[in-house]
């Protein structure tokens, strides 16, 4: 194998490793986003942005 072929193959291996690291980072980011979305849907809904009385118990006897 000549020198250029060896250098070329080493550069290709390094590029493949970098792509793998980026892919792993993106997958982790997507997994974290999905986890947050599920926790938001399953958790207690926030009433922080609602007006007074919205989301509270309704008195149906009055």
N, CA, C and O atoms as CSV, one atom per row, in Angstrom:
chain,resi,resn,atom,element,x,y,z
A,1,UNK,N,N,0.856,-1.171,0.000
A,1,UNK,CA,C,0.000,0.000,0.000
A,1,UNK,C,C,0.903,1.235,0.000
A,1,UNK,O,O,1.816,1.340,0.819
A,2,UNK,N,N,0.653,2.146,-0.898
A,2,UNK,CA,C,1.509,3.331,-0.956
A,2,UNK,C,C,1.113,4.339,0.128
A,2,UNK,O,O,0.070,4.202,0.767
A,3,UNK,N,N,1.939,5.323,0.318
A,3,UNK,CA,C,1.783,6.273,1.416
A,3,UNK,C,C,0.482,7.078,1.317
A,3,UNK,O,O,-0.179,7.294,2.333
A,4,UNK,N,N,0.103,7.523,0.118
A,4,UNK,CA,C,-1.117,8.315,-0.039
A,4,UNK,C,C,-2.361,7.504,0.306
A,4,UNK,O,O,-3.310,8.029,0.888
A,5,UNK,N,N,-2.354,6.231,-0.052
A,5,UNK,CA,C,-3.496,5.387,0.271
A,5,UNK,C,C,-3.626,5.220,1.776
A,5,UNK,O,O,-4.736,5.225,2.309
A,6,UNK,N,N,-2.506,5.072,2.461
A,6,UNK,CA,C,-2.545,4.932,3.918
A,6,UNK,C,C,-3.047,6.224,4.572
A,6,UNK,O,O,-3.876,6.182,5.481
A,7,UNK,N,N,-2.547,7.358,4.110
A,7,UNK,CA,C,-2.986,8.642,4.663
A,7,UNK,C,C,-4.466,8.853,4.390
A,7,UNK,O,O,-5.212,9.302,5.260
A,8,UNK,N,N,-4.875,8.531,3.193
A,8,UNK,CA,C,-6.279,8.684,2.828
A,8,UNK,C,C,-7.187,7.799,3.684
A,8,UNK,O,O,-8.251,8.237,4.122
A,9,UNK,N,N,-6.772,6.568,3.918
A,9,UNK,CA,C,-7.592,5.667,4.740
A,9,UNK,C,C,-7.637,6.131,6.190
A,9,UNK,O,O,-8.665,6.000,6.854
A,10,UNK,N,N,-6.512,6.681,6.690
A,10,UNK,CA,C,-6.512,7.186,8.065
A,10,UNK,C,C,-7.423,8.402,8.211
A,10,UNK,O,O,-8.126,8.534,9.213
A,11,UNK,N,N,-7.413,9.285,7.221
A,11,UNK,CA,C,-8.299,10.449,7.263
A,11,UNK,C,C,-9.764,10.021,7.183
A,11,UNK,O,O,-10.622,10.606,7.843
A,12,UNK,N,N,-10.044,9.006,6.378
A,12,UNK,CA,C,-11.417,8.501,6.286
A,12,UNK,C,C,-11.867,7.903,7.610
A,12,UNK,O,O,-13.018,8.072,8.011
A,13,UNK,N,N,-10.961,7.202,8.292
A,13,UNK,CA,C,-11.310,6.625,9.592
A,13,UNK,C,C,-11.583,7.726,10.618
A,13,UNK,O,O,-12.513,7.615,11.418
A,14,UNK,N,N,-10.772,8.791,10.596
A,14,UNK,CA,C,-10.994,9.892,11.528
A,14,UNK,C,C,-12.323,10.593,11.246
A,14,UNK,O,O,-13.049,10.950,12.174
A,15,UNK,N,N,-12.635,10.787,9.980
A,15,UNK,CA,C,-13.908,11.419,9.623
A,15,UNK,C,C,-15.078,10.552,10.056
A,15,UNK,O,O,-16.093,11.064,10.527
A,16,UNK,N,N,-14.941,9.241,9.898
A,16,UNK,CA,C,-15.989,8.327,10.348
A,16,UNK,C,C,-16.189,8.384,11.843
A,16,UNK,O,O,-17.319,8.325,12.330
A,17,UNK,N,N,-15.086,8.501,12.580
A,17,UNK,CA,C,-15.179,8.615,14.038
A,17,UNK,C,C,-15.869,9.903,14.454
A,17,UNK,O,O,-16.672,9.906,15.387
A,18,UNK,N,N,-15.562,10.993,13.769
A,18,UNK,CA,C,-16.201,12.278,14.066
A,18,UNK,C,C,-17.695,12.213,13.774
A,18,UNK,O,O,-18.507,12.712,14.553
A,19,UNK,N,N,-18.053,11.600,12.657
A,19,UNK,CA,C,-19.473,11.461,12.316
A,19,UNK,C,C,-20.194,10.630,13.364
A,19,UNK,O,O,-21.339,10.919,13.711
A,20,UNK,N,N,-19.529,9.601,13.867
A,20,UNK,CA,C,-20.130,8.763,14.905
A,20,UNK,C,C,-20.352,9.556,16.189
A,20,UNK,O,O,-21.383,9.404,16.842
A,21,UNK,N,N,-19.385,10.406,16.554
A,21,UNK,CA,C,-19.540,11.222,17.757
A,21,UNK,C,C,-20.686,12.216,17.605
A,21,UNK,O,O,-21.462,12.423,18.538
A,22,UNK,N,N,-20.790,12.825,16.436
A,22,UNK,CA,C,-21.878,13.776,16.193
A,22,UNK,C,C,-23.220,13.057,16.233
A,22,UNK,O,O,-24.182,13.562,16.811
A,23,UNK,N,N,-23.284,11.889,15.625
A,23,UNK,CA,C,-24.520,11.118,15.611
A,23,UNK,C,C,-24.943,10.745,17.032
A,23,UNK,O,O,-26.120,10.846,17.378
A,24,UNK,N,N,-23.993,10.320,17.846
A,24,UNK,CA,C,-24.297,9.970,19.231
A,24,UNK,C,C,-24.821,11.180,19.993
A,24,UNK,O,O,-25.762,11.067,20.777
A,25,UNK,N,N,-24.214,12.325,19.761
A,25,UNK,CA,C,-24.649,13.551,20.433
A,25,UNK,C,C,-26.072,13.934,20.025
A,25,UNK,O,O,-26.879,14.326,20.868
A,26,UNK,N,N,-26.371,13.820,18.740
A,26,UNK,CA,C,-27.714,14.163,18.258
A,26,UNK,C,C,-28.746,13.189,18.806
A,26,UNK,O,O,-29.836,13.601,19.205
A,27,UNK,N,N,-28.418,11.908,18.830
A,27,UNK,CA,C,-29.355,10.906,19.360
A,27,UNK,C,C,-29.639,11.174,20.838
A,27,UNK,O,O,-30.787,11.084,21.273
A,28,UNK,N,N,-28.597,11.503,21.616
A,28,UNK,CA,C,-28.798,11.803,23.039
A,28,UNK,C,C,-29.668,13.045,23.209
A,28,UNK,O,O,-30.545,13.081,24.072
A,29,UNK,N,N,-29.425,14.050,22.393
A,29,UNK,CA,C,-30.221,15.274,22.468
A,29,UNK,C,C,-31.684,14.991,22.153
A,29,UNK,O,O,-32.577,15.493,22.836
A,30,UNK,N,N,-31.931,14.193,21.124
A,30,UNK,CA,C,-33.300,13.835,20.770
A,30,UNK,C,C,-33.964,13.011,21.869
A,30,UNK,O,O,-35.146,13.196,22.161
A,31,UNK,N,N,-33.206,12.105,22.476
A,31,UNK,CA,C,-33.759,11.289,23.560
A,31,UNK,C,C,-34.119,12.165,24.753
A,31,UNK,O,O,-35.157,11.960,25.382
A,32,UNK,N,N,-33.263,13.147,25.069
A,32,UNK,CA,C,-33.558,14.059,26.176
A,32,UNK,C,C,-34.811,14.893,25.887
A,32,UNK,O,O,-35.623,15.131,26.781
A,33,UNK,N,N,-34.960,15.330,24.644
A,33,UNK,CA,C,-36.135,16.113,24.266
A,33,UNK,C,C,-37.400,15.271,24.365
A,33,UNK,O,O,-38.433,15.750,24.833
A,34,UNK,N,N,-37.322,14.021,23.926
A,34,UNK,CA,C,-38.481,13.136,24.024
A,34,UNK,C,C,-38.836,12.863,25.488
A,34,UNK,O,O,-40.012,12.827,25.847
A,35,UNK,N,N,-37.824,12.673,26.323
A,35,UNK,CA,C,-38.064,12.440,27.749
A,35,UNK,C,C,-38.769,13.641,28.370
A,35,UNK,O,O,-39.717,13.477,29.139
A,36,UNK,N,N,-38.311,14.844,28.041
A,36,UNK,CA,C,-38.929,16.054,28.561
A,36,UNK,C,C,-40.379,16.162,28.099
A,36,UNK,O,O,-41.252,16.546,28.877
A,37,UNK,N,N,-40.641,15.822,26.827
A,37,UNK,CA,C,-42.004,15.904,26.295
A,37,UNK,C,C,-42.924,14.924,27.011
A,37,UNK,O,O,-44.059,15.264,27.343
A,38,UNK,N,N,-42.443,13.722,27.248
A,38,UNK,CA,C,-43.263,12.720,27.936
A,38,UNK,C,C,-43.515,13.139,29.376
A,38,UNK,O,O,-44.635,13.013,29.872
A,39,UNK,N,N,-42.492,13.633,30.045
A,39,UNK,CA,C,-42.678,14.085,31.425
A,39,UNK,C,C,-43.658,15.244,31.490
A,39,UNK,O,O,-44.439,15.343,32.436
A,40,UNK,N,N,-43.625,16.117,30.497
A,40,UNK,CA,C,-44.562,17.234,30.458
A,40,UNK,C,C,-45.985,16.725,30.284
A,40,UNK,O,O,-46.907,17.212,30.938
A,41,UNK,N,N,-46.164,15.749,29.405
A,41,UNK,CA,C,-47.505,15.221,29.159
A,41,UNK,C,C,-48.042,14.419,30.335
A,41,UNK,O,O,-49.238,14.468,30.623
A,42,UNK,N,N,-47.169,13.680,31.018
A,42,UNK,CA,C,-47.623,12.833,32.117
A,42,UNK,C,C,-47.644,13.542,33.459
A,42,UNK,O,O,-48.325,13.102,34.385
A,43,UNK,N,N,-46.908,14.631,33.569
A,43,UNK,CA,C,-46.804,15.337,34.839
A,43,UNK,C,C,-48.020,16.193,35.124
A,43,UNK,O,O,-48.957,16.264,34.329
A,44,UNK,N,N,-47.984,16.843,36.278
A,44,UNK,CA,C,-49.050,17.754,36.677
A,44,UNK,C,C,-49.029,18.971,35.769
A,44,UNK,O,O,-47.984,19.608,35.635
A,45,UNK,N,N,-50.144,19.315,35.143
A,45,UNK,CA,C,-50.133,20.490,34.268
A,45,UNK,C,C,-49.911,21.779,35.062
A,45,UNK,O,O,-50.413,21.932,36.176
A,46,UNK,N,N,-49.171,22.675,34.486
A,46,UNK,CA,C,-48.870,23.943,35.141
A,46,UNK,C,C,-50.009,24.928,34.892
A,46,UNK,O,O,-50.547,25.007,33.788
A,47,UNK,N,N,-50.366,25.676,35.933
A,47,UNK,CA,C,-51.393,26.711,35.792
A,47,UNK,C,C,-50.762,28.092,35.959
A,47,UNK,O,O,-51.457,29.061,36.263
A,48,UNK,N,N,-49.448,28.182,35.760
A,48,UNK,CA,C,-48.737,29.440,35.988
A,48,UNK,C,C,-49.190,30.537,35.039
A,48,UNK,O,O,-49.225,31.704,35.431
A,49,UNK,N,N,-49.538,30.200,33.802
A,49,UNK,CA,C,-49.901,31.221,32.820
A,49,UNK,C,C,-51.407,31.427,32.694
A,49,UNK,O,O,-51.864,32.141,31.801
A,50,UNK,N,N,-52.173,30.809,33.576
A,50,UNK,CA,C,-53.624,30.925,33.497
A,50,UNK,C,C,-54.118,32.031,34.419
A,50,UNK,O,O,-53.458,32.376,35.399
A,51,UNK,N,N,-55.277,32.579,34.101
A,51,UNK,CA,C,-55.866,33.621,34.926
A,51,UNK,C,C,-56.387,33.079,36.243
A,51,UNK,O,O,-56.414,31.867,36.460
A,52,UNK,N,N,-56.798,33.977,37.115
A,52,UNK,CA,C,-57.310,33.600,38.419
A,52,UNK,C,C,-58.582,32.772,38.275
A,52,UNK,O,O,-59.506,33.154,37.556
A,53,UNK,N,N,-58.620,31.639,38.963
A,53,UNK,CA,C,-59.797,30.786,38.953
A,53,UNK,C,C,-59.808,29.749,37.846
A,53,UNK,O,O,-60.574,28.789,37.925
A,54,UNK,N,N,-58.994,29.903,36.824
A,54,UNK,CA,C,-58.950,28.940,35.730
A,54,UNK,C,C,-58.186,27.715,36.197
A,54,UNK,O,O,-57.057,27.830,36.675
A,55,UNK,N,N,-58.786,26.552,36.062
A,55,UNK,CA,C,-58.148,25.309,36.468
A,55,UNK,C,C,-58.437,24.928,37.896
A,55,UNK,O,O,-57.990,23.872,38.345
A,56,UNK,N,N,-59.165,25.743,38.630
A,56,UNK,CA,C,-59.496,25.383,40.010
A,56,UNK,C,C,-60.766,24.561,40.031
A,56,UNK,O,O,-61.406,24.369,38.997
A,57,UNK,N,N,-61.130,24.078,41.200
A,57,UNK,CA,C,-62.330,23.259,41.338
A,57,UNK,C,C,-63.590,24.092,41.089
A,57,UNK,O,O,-63.653,25.274,41.428
A,58,UNK,N,N,-64.559,23.462,40.505
A,58,UNK,CA,C,-65.801,24.131,40.176
A,58,UNK,C,C,-66.858,23.787,41.223
A,58,UNK,O,O,-67.071,22.614,41.527
A,59,UNK,N,N,-67.514,24.797,41.771
A,59,UNK,CA,C,-68.577,24.567,42.763
A,59,UNK,C,C,-69.882,24.438,42.003
A,59,UNK,O,O,-70.431,25.438,41.539
A,60,UNK,N,N,-70.397,23.191,41.866
A,60,UNK,CA,C,-71.603,22.969,41.081
A,60,UNK,C,C,-72.869,23.056,41.941
A,60,UNK,O,O,-73.974,22.965,41.406
A,61,UNK,N,N,-72.731,23.233,43.278
A,61,UNK,CA,C,-73.902,23.308,44.139
A,61,UNK,C,C,-74.463,24.744,44.200
A,61,UNK,O,O,-75.588,24.936,44.661
A,62,UNK,N,N,-73.735,25.706,43.764
A,62,UNK,CA,C,-74.183,27.101,43.872
A,62,UNK,C,C,-75.196,27.436,42.824
A,62,UNK,O,O,-75.678,28.568,42.771
